Amino acid sequence: QHALNSGVRRYHVAPVLCQRAKVAMSHFEPNEYINYEKLEKNISIVRKRLDRPLTLSEKIVYGHLDDPAKQEIERGKTYLRLRPDRVAMQDATAQMAMLQFISSGLPKVAVPSTIHCDHLIEAQSGGEKDLQRAKDINQEVYNFLSTAGAKYGVGFWKPGSGIIHQIILENYSYPGVMLIGTDSHTPNGGGLGGICIGVGGADAVDVMAGIPWELKCPKVIGVKLTGKLSGWTSPKDVILKVAGILTVKGGTGAIIEYHGPGVDSISCTGMATICNMGAEIGATTSIFPYNERMKKYLGKTGRADIAALADEFKQHLVPDSGCQYDQVIEINLSELKPHINGPFTPDLAHPVSDIGAVAEKEGWPVDIRVGLIGSCTNSSYEDMGRSAAVAKQALAHGLKCKSKFTITPGSEQIRATIERDGYAKILREVGGLVLANACGPCIGQWDRKDIKKGEKNTIVTSYNRNFTGRNDANPETHAFVTSPEIVTALSIAGTLKFNPETDYLTGADGKKFKLEAPDADELPKLEFDPGQDTYQYPPKDGSGQHVDVSPTSQRLQLLEPFDKWDGKDLEDMLILIKVKGKCTTDHISAAGPWLKFRGHLDNISNNLLIGAINIENGKANSVRNALTQEFGPVPDTARYYKKMGVKWAVIGDENYGEGSSREHAALEPRHLGGRVIITKSFARIHETNLKKQGLLPLTFADPADYNKIHPVDKLSIVGLKDFTPGKPLKCIIKHPNGSQETIMLNHTFNESQIEWFQAGSALNRMKELQQKSS
């Protein structure tokens, strides 16, 4: 205990001393303990009620119920009230989350929480220079997050620490934990057997405020893995294959639970890669059962005490024999081939052996301009080692990358360790540029100079998303997602037409050679090198800490409460835009250069829906102002309607709001006067974010009714006085010629969510309840 309080970053405790002992959730919170006893007790109560074998997902989710004895439980239907163990926030979303928490008036967070500075560092020149530049540019934001963390009891990981999900895996995730994070790739922690769920900032505020968190009871999709990974096939190929099967919305409302004998052939960080990209199929989260690979990783990251405790409670950290899944997919890892997915969507799956021919047929550029490895999905020690193993072979034959090549370490610990063990040196020698320990190009933080906007080109990455313009803001960049070792091989060859399993390269001596499948240690033989200490502990008492938000700041803005519902139906709303096709959170609230405004709601609202395609003219950021009949930018039109006191709606297509957890995509329409979003279907996180901000996310009872609404129509939502769970609402469509028609709209609101709408937002409702309580 003395060693912990003295700030020692790693410690080992004999497992025999840990059994049934108090074990800290992390090195950084020595007085916050893992509570497997409560998990065990809740599971026992639910098991007696349901009287059937439980999946692993159910054990951990139901094990965190606020009231396991009375909670109604029906997969895919009922809403669960849960008590997560902790919260994690990345810096782009933490700004709004902390601003909302400040608005709540509470003195301190109720559960262990952390802030991670990884999103605001732009890739430009290389690690050290880019990091220093980011510190200079974002000083105001970093100071706000640092002081807010100190005041409200939140741990602060400084810029340069690494990517939030890698930090969580190294320090905070553990078997059986329930963690919510303000980033859609929070499920990365499922690689250590935790239920880790991506949410918007308002959900995080609920948990930090000590309020039970609501989640629709997820279905469970089982993915049975048989066989064994080998050769060029990697864990990334498992999720690329699953994405091809389920598509970008096939996992919506479900947890993906991997099981079967093939699990044991995957490293812990490989399991994290698979869980990470479950976000790309819309899954609530993904998880693997506790096994020896996790135990090995826990030990190597200084958490042998947690592994010993998990061993004792292992029956609760694996699925019951005979448990039932809502759907089962089976993948034989021995037959799985390396995959590459894209362009423009992460579920367009191709075997690497086919991609060259497919690209030529489709007219996609086959020459690779840039290869990029790293990101929260693939930046582990094993990933870097396998890439270095490929690079080393090329160097032995006198070759370097034909394409530009970048490397993003996942954390300061990974950076320091690959420097020590020589991987970074090899990757530099083959032509690579090592970037800062941050998200960088994966989220559009890339000052790309090698092409002009509008230039058609191809990049290959080990990232997770490849939506149009996501990485470099160029809509003509064809981005493909694959494993780090395949990215490295393709970057050396410089073309999509190269298949490393069968094709030959020509060495500097003119002789042909074939790359051998890479082999690398999953964990370093020595201990991890922790690198620089980048963590700021919150003080025991932060009441005297001052948090600065200047009223003239262009980066930060204190929040004003949204207006309360006036008790009337929403009549004669204008349609801001009828969206055609895919509309992700990138389309609704762009990232890249807009990240700097994530703490200033009014400024960032100038990017509202600028990437969405208007069905009326097939253009982005060009809509008809129904009051002036002039076409103009979407945000300007929304501001004009707000100024004139006119409410408006958005009409969307399938899986509206897929992608990032960014709640700005819900805050912005609410701030600019929007009231209703009507679509064929929603992505889970975005639908919840809309509800939290007092908007009405509604779906067509008949998806064909999407075609009945035209951009020039007016809409009225009828029946809000009798707004009840499960009861559809009427929508009256008024056409310009005076005719009307009525359609029905479905919703998934429960009673408390209806109260959010009536109060104006979930935060408003929280304040109402606090006032009644006091």
N, C-alpha and C positions, 0 to 999 in steps of 0.2 A: 504493500500500500504506500509506503514511504517513497519507493522508487517511482510509482505512478504519479504521485503528487509532485515529485521533483521534475516531472516532464520527460522521463525516459520514454523513448518512442517505441521500444520493443522489449518484450519480456517473455519468458517461458516459465511455466509452472508445471511441476510434475502432475500428469493426469490423475494419478491416484488421489491427490489432495483436492482435486476439483469436483469429484463426484458429489452431487447433491449440495455442493457449496455454492455460495454466491459468486457468480461470474459476471464481470462487467460486459456490457454490450459492445464496448470499444475501449481502446487504450485511452481515448480522450475524454471519456466520461466514467471515471472509476467508480462512481456512486450510483450509476444507473445499471440495473442488473437484468439479465435474461430471466424471464419468468416462464419456464417450461411447465411449472406446476399449474399455473392458471390455464395454459394451453391444454394441458392434459385434462384438467377438470372440465373445461368447456366442451372438449371433444367427447368426453364421457356422457355429458348431459345430452348433447345432440345425437350421439349414437343411439342412446336409449329411445329418444323420440322418433328417429327415422327408422330404426331397426333394420339397417342394411349396411353392407360394407361401404366405406368412404374412400373417395379418391384423395390423393395427397392435397390437391387444391382445396377440397372441401375441409379437410382437417385444419389447415392453417387459416383459411378464411373464417370458418365457423368457430375456430378456436379463439378468434378475436372479436366475437360478438359481444355487444354491450349487454344483451339479455338473452343468453342462450336457452333459457327455460321457456321463454314466451315468444321469441322472435319467430315470425312466420317464415318458413323456408321452402321455396319452390324454385328450382333452377330456371333461370330465364324469365321469371315473372315478378317475384316479390323483391322489395327493397330491404337490404340489410343495414342495420345500424352497427358500425364497427368501431373498434378502438385500436388504431394502428400504433405501433411501437415508436415510430420516429418519422421525421420529415426531412427531406433534402431539397434544396432549391439551387438552380444555377443562376448566375448573375443577371441574365437578361430577364428572366421571369421573377427572380427574387425581388427586384425593385418594386413591381406592382404588388406582389404578395406582402412585402413588408409595409408598403404604403397602406394596404388594406388592414393589416394587423394594427398599425398605428391608429387607424381610424376606429378600430374596435374599442380603444380605450383601455385595453388590458395591460397589466404591468410586466408580464413575463410569459414566455411560452410554456405550455403545460407538458410538452413531451420533448425529448432531445431533438434538436433541429440544427441543420447546418446550411451554410451558404458557400457556393463554389464558384470562383471567378474563372470561367473558361470560354464564355461566348463572345467577349468583346475584344479579342486579340486578333488582329487582321494579319494574315500571312502575306508577307511582302519580300523581306530580305533574308530572313532566317531567324532562328530561335531567339537569341539574346537581343538583337536589335528590335525585332517585332514586339517582344515583351516590354522593353523599355518604352517604346513608342506608345503602346497601349496604356501603360501606367501614366504617361504624361497626358494623353488625350482623355482618358477616363477617370482622372483623379477625383473629380467631383462625385462620380457614381461609386467608385471604390470606397471613398471616405464615408458616403452615406451608408453603404452596406456594412462597412466595418463598425461604425458607431451605432447603427441600428442593431446589429448583432450583439454588440457589447451591452447595449441598454436592455434588450429584451431576452438575453440569455441564449443567443444563437452562436454556435461555433462558426468561425470565418476562415475559409481556405483562400489564401491570397492568390492574386494572379500569378501564373507560373506553376501552381500546385499540380495542375492536370485537369483532365476531363472528369466531370462530376461522377459518371458511372464507373470509371476505373477507380476513383478514390473510394467510392462506396464499396466496391468489390474488395478492395484492399483493406478497408478499415471498418465498415459498418454492416454490410450484409452478413447474415449467418443463417443456418438452416432453421426454418420456422418463423423468421422475422416477418412482420408486416410493415412495410415501409412505403410511404407515398412520396413522390417526387414531382416537382413542377417541370417535368420534361418527359416527352413521350417515350424516351428510351430507358426510363427507369427500370423496366423489366429485365434489364441486364443483370440485376441482382439475383434473378432466378437461377443463375448459374451456380449460386451457392445455396440453393434450396429455399430461397425466401419468396414470399409473395410481395413483389415490388411493383407498384402501379403508378403510371403517369397520370397526373391530374393538372387542373388549372390552379392558379394561385388562390382563388377563393376556397377551394377544397382544402388546400394546405392551411389556410387561416382557420377553418373549422377545427382541424386537428390540433393546431398550435393553441387554439383557444380552449381546448378540452371538451369540445362538443363532439358527440358521436358522428362519425362520418358515414354518409349514405352511399351505397353502391347497389345497383341492381344485381340480384343473386346470379352469378355467372353460370352459364353452361360450361361443360368441361369437354374439350376435344382431346382425345388421346392420340398421341403419335407413338406407335410402337416401333422401336428401333431394333433391328436384328443385324447380324453380321458384324463387321469390323471395318473401321476406316483404315485406308492404306494408300500408299502412293501419293499422287497429286490431289486426291480427294481430301477435303478439309471439313471442319465443322460448319464453315460458311455455306458449303454446298448443301447441307441438310436444310437450312432455312431457305435457301434459294429455291430448292426443290419444293418445299412446303408452300412457299409463296406462289409458285407456279400452279400448285394444286388448288389452294384456297382463294387466291386472288386478294386484292387489297382490302376487300371487305368480308372475306369468308370467315374471319375469326371474330367478327364484331359480337360483343356480348358474351364472349367465351374466354376461358383460360385454356391455353395450350399446355397439356401435361405430357411430357416425354417420359417414356418408360420402356422396359424391355431389356434384353441382354446386351443390346448394342450400346446402351448408355455408358457402360464401363470402358469402352474404347475411346471415350472423348474426355479430354482434359477439362478441368474446372473452368478455365478461361474460355475454352472452346464451347462449353455449355452456355457460358455468359454471352458469347457471340450469337448463338442460336436464339436465346431468349431476347436479346437486344432487338433483333430484327423482327420479332413477333409483332412489334408496333406497325410494321409494314403490311400486315394482314388484318389490322384492326383489332387484334386481340386485347382483352383487358390486361392480361399479362401472360407470361410463360414460366414454366418451372420444371426443374429436374429433381428427382429424389436424392436424398442424402446418400453419399457413397464414399468409397476410399479416395477418389480423386479430389473430392471436396475436403476431406480430412487432411490430405497431403497439402493442399493449398492453404488451409487454415494454419497448419503448422508452420509453413514457410513464411507466412505473413505475421508470425508472432502471436497466433491465437490458438495454440495447442489446448489451452484450457477450455475454449469454446467447443473444440472438436471432442474433447473428453466428455463434456456435458451432453453434447449431441448424441454421442454413442449410447449414453445411458437412456436417452429418450427416443432412440431411433425408431421405435414402432410408430411414433407419431409423425415421423419425418419421411415416411415412405407410404405409398398407397396400400390399402387393404387388398388382400387377395380376393378376387371375385368382384371388385368394384366395377360399376357400370359407367361408361362414357356416353355422351350424347352423339358422338361420331368418332370413328376410329380410322386413322390413316396408318398404313404400315410401310416402312422404308427399310430395305435391305442395304445396309451401309457397304457391304462387300460388292454390291452391284452399282452403287451410286457413282456417277461420273462428275468431274469438275464442271461447274456451271458458271454462266455469266448472264446476268439479267439486265434488260433494258433494250433500247433507250427510253427515257421519259417516264418510265413507271417501273417500280421495283418488282412487279410480279410477271413481267414478260421474260420467261425463263428459256434459256438455250444451253445445251451442252457446249462447252468450249470448243469441242471438235467441229461443231456446226456453225459457229458464229460468223466465221469469215464468209462462207457461202451465203448465209442469210443476209449479211450486211451488203454484199454485192448485189444480191437480188432486190433488196429494199432501197438501194441507193444511199445507204449510210456510209460515211467516210470510213475506210478501212485503216488508213494511216492514223496512228495514235499520237496525238500531240503531247499529252501529259499522262503519266501514271502517278497515282497518289495512294500511298498506304498509310494506315493509322486509323484514327477516329475512335469514337467510343465503342464501336463494334469490333474492331480488329487492331488493337494496339498493345497486345500483351507481350510478355517476354517470348512466349512460344511463337507468336506471329512474327515478331522481329527476327527471331532465330531462323525460321523457315525462309523468310525473304532473304536474309543474309546468306543462307546456304545456297540459294539459287544464284545470287549475285557473285558469290565466291567462285562458282564454276565458270561464269562468264569471264571474270577477271583472269582466271587461270589460262584462258584461251585468248587473252588480249582484247576482250570486248568490253564495252561500256553500253549504257542505255542509249538507244537511238531516240527515244522519247525523253522529254523532260521528266524528272522523277523527284517526288517529294516524300518525306517521311515525317509522320506526326506521332511522337511518343504519347502514350495515354496518360502518363503521370510523371511527376518528378522522380519517383522511385524507378519507374521503367527507364526514363532517360538516363539516370545516373548508372543504372545497372548495365544497360546496353553499351554505354560508353566504357565502363570498366571491362566488360567482357569482349569488347572488340567488334560487336555487331554494327555499331554506328559508323566506325571507321570503314568497314567493308561497304556499307551502303553509300557512304560518301564517295569512296573510290570508284564505285560503279556509275557515279554521276548524280547521286542523290543530294538533295538539300534538306537538312534536318530543320523542321519548323518548331515553333514553341509548343509546349505541352498544353494544347488547347484544341478547340473544335476546328477553327480555321476554315479551310475551303469546304469542309463538309456542310457547313451551314451558310455558306456564301461569304464568309470573311476571307476573301481572296482578292488581292489587288493584282489581278492577272494582266500581264503585259504582252503575251506572245501572240494574241489575236485581237482583232477588232470586233466590236459588237455587231452581230449579224453574220459573222463569218462562220460557215459550216465547218464543224470539226468534231473529232472524237476524243474523249478522255476515258480512262478506265480507273476505277477507284475500289478500295476495300471499304467504302462507306456503306450507308444503309439506304439512302434515298437518292433518287436521280430524277426528280421532277424537273420539268422545263425551267431552265434558268436558275435552278437552285444553287449550284456551286459557284457560278461566275456571272450570273445575271444576263447571260447570252442565250436567247431562246434557240439558237442554232447549234448549241453544244450538245452533242449526243453523248450522254454519260452512261456508262455501263458499270455494274456492281459485280464484284467477284472477290475471291480471297486474296490476301496480300501476296502470296507466292505466285499466283497466276498474274496479278498485276505486275509483279517484278519481271516475270518471264516475258510477258507481252511488251513491257517497256524496253527490254533488251532487244527484242525482235523488231519493235516499232510498228507492228501491224496486228490487226484482228485475225488475219489469215494464218497466224502461227498457232499450232497446237503442240504444246510442250510434251505431251505424251507420245507423239509420233514423229514430229518434224525435227529437222536438223538445222543447226546454225553453222555459219562459216566463221572459223576463228581467224585471228590476225595472220596466221601462217597459211591461210588458204585451205586448211583442212576442215572437213565437216565433223561436227560432233553433236551429240544429243544430250540435253540436260537430264540429269538424274532427278528422280523425285526427291524433294527436300526432306531432310530429317533434322530435327532439333529438339533440345530438351524443353519439356513443358515448363520447367522451373529452373532457376539457376542452381548450379552445384553449390556455390557459396550462398551465404545469406543475401537477400536483396540489399542493395545500397540505397538507403533512404534519401540520399541527396540533401538538398537544402531543407531546413525546417521552415515550412510555409504556413503553419497553422496558428491561428490566434484563438486562444481560449477566451470564452466570455468570463468576465469577473463574477465573483459570487454575488455581488450586489451591484447592479447596473443602474440603480435609481438616480444616481447623480450624473449619469452620462448624458451629454447633449447631442441631439441628432439635428443636423442642419439641413434645411430645405429652403433655399433662397426663393422668394416670391418672383424674382426676375430670371430664375434659372430656365434654360432651354432644354435641360436634360431631366429635371425632376419637377414634379408638381403634386402637391397634396391633393387628395381626392375630396370631391364634394358628393354628398349622397345623391343618388338618382331619385327622380320624382316617384311618388307613390301612385299606384293605380287609382284612377278616379271613380271606380265602381261602375263604369259604363262599358258597353261594347265598343270595339274599335271600328269606327265607321269611316268609309270613304278614304281609305289609305291609298296613297300613290305607290306605284311600283318603282323602286329605285333602279333595279336591274333584274332582268330575267336571265339567269346564267345558263350558258350552253356548255354541257360536258363537264369534265373534271374541274372541281373547285376545291383545292386544298387550303390549308391555313396559310400556305405561302401565297396563294392567290388573294386571300382575304386580307392578310396583314403581312406584307413582304418583310423578309429579313435583310441580310446584307447591310447596306448603308443605313437602313432604318433601325437597326439594333440600338443605335445611340439614343433613340427616343423612347425606349421601352419603359422609362420611368416618368414620362410626360404624356399623359393621355391625349391632350389636345394636339400636340405636335405629331404624335405617331398616327393620329386619326387621318392625317393627310395621305396615308397610303391605303385607306379603306377600299378594298375590292379593285385595286388598280390592275391586278393581274387576271381578273375574271373576264371571260369572253361574253359580251353582250349578244344575245341571240338576235336582237333586232338588226344589227349591222355587221356582226361577225368580228367586231373590234374589241380590244382591251382598253379600259379606261376611257370609254366614250359612250355616254348615255344621253337619252333625250330628257330634257327638263320639261316635265308635263305642264308647268305653269308658264314657261316662256317659249316652248317648242324648239329651243336651241340645244344642240349637242355640246357636251362638255365633260370634264373629268368627273368620275364618280364621287370623290370626296367633296368637290365644289358643289355638285348638285345636291348632295345630302345636306350640306351646310345651308344651302339656300332654302330647302324645305324646312329645316329646323328654324331658321330665321322667320319664315312665314307661318310657323306654328302648325305645319302639316306633318302628320305621322306617315311613315312609309314602311314598305315591306320588301323583302328579297325573295325571289323565286329561284330555287336551286334544283340540281339534277340528283344523280345517285351519289351516295357516300359523301355528302357535302361536309367539308371541314376535316377531311382525312389529313393525316400527317402530324405536325407538331402539336404539343399541348398548349401552345401560346393562347392565353385567355384574351389577349389584345384583340383577337379575331371576334370576340364576343363583346368586349368593352367598347370597341370603336363604333359598331353600329348603334349600340345603346346610347353612347355619348352624343352621336350625331342625329338622334331622333328616331331611330328604327324601333319597331315594336314587334314585328313578326318575321320569322324566316320559315318559308314553306318549301319543302323539298320532297323528293321521292324517298330519300333515306339519309340518315346522319351518321357520321363517325361518332363513336361513344364519347370521347373526351369533349369534343366540341359541343355536342348536344347538352352535356352537363354544364359546360361553361356558359352557354346561352341562358339556361335556366337560372344559374347563380346570379346573373346580372339583370334579371327581371324581364328578359325577352321571352317570346313564345316560339319555341321550335316545334313546328307541326309538320306532319307528313300526309300526303295524299292518301285517302282511303283507297282510291283507285289510282295507281300511278299514271294511268292514261290521262287523268285530269290535268296533268302538267301542260298538256297541249291546249287546254281550254282557256288558259290565262295568257293574255297578251300584254306586252309592256305598257300599252296605253290604257289598260283597264284600271278601274278602281275596285278595291276589295274591302269588305266588311266582315269582321269576325263576330259571329252572333252566339250568345249563350254563355258569356263569361260570368254572368251573375250566378249561374248554376254550374260553374266550373268544378267538376268532380273527377276523381281518378277513373280512368277507363271509359269515360263518356265522350264520344266524338264531339267536335265543335262544327258549326255550320260556317261556311264561307260563301258570301253572296258576291258574285262577280258582276260588276256593272260595266257593260261595254259602251264605247263612245256613241253608238247609234241608239242608245236608250234601252236596249234589251238587257235582260238579266238572266243568270242561271245560278243554281246553288250546287255546291259540292260539299262533301264531308271531309273533315280533316281529323286525323288521329293524333294522339299525344301519349307520352309516357309519364306524365306528371303524377306524383303521389301527393298525399295531403300536405306534407311539409313543403314540398316544392311549389304547390299552389300558393302557399303562404309567402314564399319568396316573391312570386309574381305580384301578389297583392300588396306586399310591403315595398316593392320597387326593386329589391335585390335581396340576396341571401344575407348580405352584411347588414342591410337595414333591419331585416327580421331579427338578426342576432342582437342588435342594439335594443329593439323593442323588448325582447325577452329579458335582457339584462336590466332594463328599466323596471319591468314588472317584478323581477326578482329582488331588486334593491328596494 
